[in-house]
Amino acid sequence: MAIRAKYFLQVHPLVVSEDLPNLPIILQSDFVNLFKPILQSCPDTGGILSCHKLKGNLRGYHALEILFDDTEYRLVYRIFEIVRIIRT
């Protein structure tokens, strides 16, 4: 079943050029095929993934905790709400 995007997901260029290449190939693939679609559809809850709001200096950000081969990764993101007025 495909996930329908409700949110625009903007990935920082350094994530693409520096972070993703350092991840295992499976996680790189999961980022494109699993994490991105879920964040585009339900970034506030994480959908089938577990996400939580961060505190302290990262207040206003969310995180997905990812365990892979006994290594923990954290995908940190922020949600911006943009209000659009549609005049009829």
N, C-alpha and C positions, 0 to 999 in steps of 0.2 A: 504494500500500500504506500503510495507516494504521500509526502508531507507537503501541504500547500503553504507557501510563504506568505506571512502577514507582515513581516518586518523586513526592512532593508538591512543587510548585514555588510558593514564596511570593515575590512580587515586591514590593519596597519601594514604598510609596505615592509617594515622590518620583520614582521611575523613571517611574511612570505619569503623574504630573502635570507633571514638569519635563524629564526626559530624552527620553522617547519623542516628545513633540510637536516637539522640535528636530531629530529625524532625518528624512531623506527618507521620503516616503510608502511607497516600496518596502521600506525597512528596517523601518518600523513594521509593515507587513504580514508581513514575514519573521519578525519577533520573535514574532508571534502564531502564524503557520502553520508555521514551520520551527524557530526556535531553542528556543521553549518546549517543543514536543513532544520534541525531541532531548534537552534537559536533563532532561525528566521520565523518559526511558527509559535514558539512559546518560551521566549527568553527569560521571563520572570519566574517560571517554575522549573524549567529544564526538561519538561516533558518526561520521557522515560528515564532520563538521567537525573542524578541528584545534584541540585545546585543550591547555593546559599548566598545570602548577602554578606559582604565583607564589612569589617569594622575598622575603626581607627583611621589611619592615613588613607586607607582604601575604601572609606565609606562612600556609598554611591555606586560601587562596583559589585558585580556578582562573580561567583566562581563555580566552575565544574571541577570536581576532584576526579581524576582519572588514574586508576591503578592498572598498570600493565607490566607484566614480567617482574613483579616485586619492586617496581619503581613507581613512585607517585608523581603525577603531573598535575598542574593546576592551569586551567584555561580561565583567564580573568577577562571579563568584559563589562561594558557599561551599556545601559539602555537609555536612549534619548526618546522622549515622547514628542512628536511633532503634531500639532493640531492643524488640521486642514479644514477650511470652511468651504463647503460646496454650495454655491448659490444656484437656486433653481428658478 
